[in-house]
Structure formats: C-alpha cells, structure tokens
Amino acid sequence: MVCVQIGLAVSVGLIDDIGAEGAAWLRLAWAGVLMLAIVRPRPSAFTRSAFWTCVVLGVVTAGVTMLFMAALSRIPLGTASALEFLGPLGVAVAHGRGRGRVLYPGLAAVGVVLLTEPWSGDVDVLGVAFALGAALCWAGYILLTQRVGDEVAGVKGLAVSMPVAGLVSTAAVGPSVFDQMTPQLLMIGAGLALLLPVVPFALEMTALRYLSTAAFGTLMALEPAFAMLIGLLMLQQVPSVAAVIGICLVVVAGIGAARTGARAAPVPAEIG
C-alpha cells in the first residue's frame, strides 16, 4: 500500500503530461515488459487452468486500473475511493466468519467514509458506474490473485497477468497517447512501474498465500489511511478531524481482521 500511494504521489507530474488514463497505461505496459524480462516464465510452470486464471487476472487488473481512472475524470477522488472500496469490503463480508464477518468490515467501511468524505462533492451517475465497475474488478482481483498464488510458485503468475494487463490497456488507451510519448516520459514510466504496480502486486500475491480473502479485503481498508499519510508527507495535504477518526477506525478493523485471518499456505501445482 505504501508503494502504491508513493507511486501515485510521484505520478502526479506524469498525469499532468499524458492524463490519468495515459499514466495508467504507461505503468501497466512497462510492468508487463519488466515482469517478462525479470521472471522469464516457462510453460512448464503452469497448468492449463493456472495459465488461464493468470490471463483473466490480467484482464481484471487492467479493468480496475482503467475504470478507476475513468471514474476520477468525473467524480471526486473521495467519492471514487469510497465506492471502489465496496469491492474488498464485499469480499471481506462474504468470506468472513463469526462476529468479525460484519464487525471489522463495518468499522472499516465507516472509517473509509470518514476518510474520503464522499458527501463533499457532486456525483456524476456515469462516474459512479465506473467506480462501481472498478469495485467489482477489485473484488475479482483479490480472489483471482489468491488463486494464482495458490497454483503457481513465486511471482510467475504476474509474468503472465501483467503483460495481459498491458495489452488490454494498450488496446483501450495506448493509441490516444502514443503521439505524446517522449524518451523522458518513457524512462519515467519504466521507473514508476516498479513502484506501481510491479512491487505492490508481487507483495499482494505473497500476502494472499498467508491471509484469508476476508482478512485481506478488510486490510485493504488501510489504503486510504496510507493515502492520507503520504498525501500529508509528500503533497502537504492536511487531513480533517473526520479523516483522522477514519484512520483510527480502519486501523482497528485491520488489526482485528489480521488476528483472525491466517490460512494454511498451499502447495503450488507445479511443486505438489
């Protein structure tokens, strides 16, 4: 989450140059190239089922990124973030157990609302639809990432999913920004791709080997809190009192979810 938020803060200048969608495409395209070059996956590392799961994960990864950027072009960031969080919150509620199934996601939901203050801006219906689409993709991303992590050793799954995400985003956005590319922008994009999404996606896949989807979905509520802190430190964005209360609530929810969210580490298909 720290990598994601630092990457977003650093990419502000990039977004000014090529737009939010262009910045997302540049990150995803470079991430696909870097993962192929670094991991160099072999076909023998995948079962047929695992390979196609990676492909679907790549489509979903592109979807959550592009839909969220489309939402940001129409509705405030706070509103978009609160709506997108419905995805991991839904996963947490659906897969949770006992009283914590509703208690911790409920606390996190209240905290995120206080953090993002969605009531502070006007809402565009199409923008809301884009944000809800991103929420659905994010829920699918969590479930698919855990499945890929269970079936494929290491981060080999990302060496398939990230190139697929890059291809999907290129088809959707690439042609509109190709003529704006300069050698400097390409180099910045390559460095930024490591911060977002290469490193955080690899860490998330590893985390989902040890956490249940319910715990992971609730812990993702901490992301707006990290966004608030990074915004304060890097962009001098001072949080409101309501936002500080929201941070406390999501931290409590995250701690509670983590205490009850362990799972046995599976054996990847290629090993077992």
Stockholm file with secondary structure:
# STOCKHOLM 1.0

chainA/1-272         MVCVQIGLAVSVGLIDDIGAEGAAWLRLAWAGVLMLAIVRPRPSAFTRSAFWTCVVLGVVTAGVTMLFMAALSRIPLGTASALEFLGPLGVAVAHGRGRGRVLYPGLAAVGVVLLTEPWSGDVDVLGVAFALGAALCWAGYILLTQRVGDEVAGVKGLAVSMPVAGLVSTAAVGPSVFDQMTPQLLMIGAGLALLLPVVPFALEMTALRYLSTAAFGTLMALEPAFAMLIGLLMLQQVPSVAAVIGICLVVVAGIGAARTGARAAPVPAEIG
#=GR chainA/1-272 SS CHHHHHHHHHTHHHHHHHHHHHHHHHHHHHHHHHHHHHHCCCGGGCCHHHHHHHHHHHHHHHHHHHHHHHHHTTSCHHHHHHHHTHHHHHHHHHHCCSTHHHHHHHHHHHHHHHHHCGGGSCCCHHHHHHHHHHHHHHHHHHHHHHHHHHHSSTTTTHHHHHHHHHHHHHHHTHHHHGGGCCHHHHHHHHHHHIIIIIHHHHHHHHHTTTBCHHHHHHHTTHHHHHHHHHHHHHHCCCCCHHHHHHHHHHHHHHHHHHHTCBCCCCCCTTTC
#=GC SS_cons         CHHHHHHHHHTHHHHHHHHHHHHHHHHHHHHHHHHHHHHCCCGGGCCHHHHHHHHHHHHHHHHHHHHHHHHHTTSCHHHHHHHHTHHHHHHHHHHCCSTHHHHHHHHHHHHHHHHHCGGGSCCCHHHHHHHHHHHHHHHHHHHHHHHHHHHSSTTTTHHHHHHHHHHHHHHHTHHHHGGGCCHHHHHHHHHHHIIIIIHHHHHHHHHTTTBCHHHHHHHTTHHHHHHHHHHHHHHCCCCCHHHHHHHHHHHHHHHHHHHTCBCCCCCCTTTC
//
